């Protein structure tokens, strides 16, 4: 009987930090790996979540849970869904093979945007190729990692024009573009019919 009580108490203690947070109603399961690094922080690399996003990771082999912050990228076609720091792997009790099946969920606040996501949007700045490929009269764009609904400011350095638009879709970044603009956004920026380098900044 004591063993049962101890197991129940341990489960409750492990659940407290995570239960205090709300979760997205979508979760993904797949293989996680860990990388060799002297880093002692609870960090993770993911294909699409914006930098700074907090994720709940559950080790499905032992049900341990931790919260990590996204601070790196892995390829979208990777054989694992998340890559975590050594300290995070240790806290999850990952096996020595370096691969463990996990579930990942995004930490969200009770109302509004995730705290970490807002911080990421405020600090965002990037220079890269833009191309007008999306039809539409609204000022919108597609981006590989920025949160859907985020407001960004695009500057055309050739003519100095600027436009504020909304990220409405995900795209796969390649050598031809890092952001895909709507036709209306392209007209506002005076974009030519070919990719050009632009500055992308958060609009908050």
Secondary structure, 3 states (H helix, E strand, C coil): CHHHHHHHHHHHHHHHHHHCCEECCCCEEEEEEECCCCCCCCEEECCCCCCCCEEEEEECCCCCEEEEEEEECCCCCCCCCEEECHHHHHHHCCCCCCEEEEEEEEEECCCCCCHHHHHHHHHCEEEEEEEEEECCCCCEEEECCCCCCCEEEEEECCCCCEEEEEEEECCCCECCECEEEEHHHHHHHCCCCCCEEEEEEECC
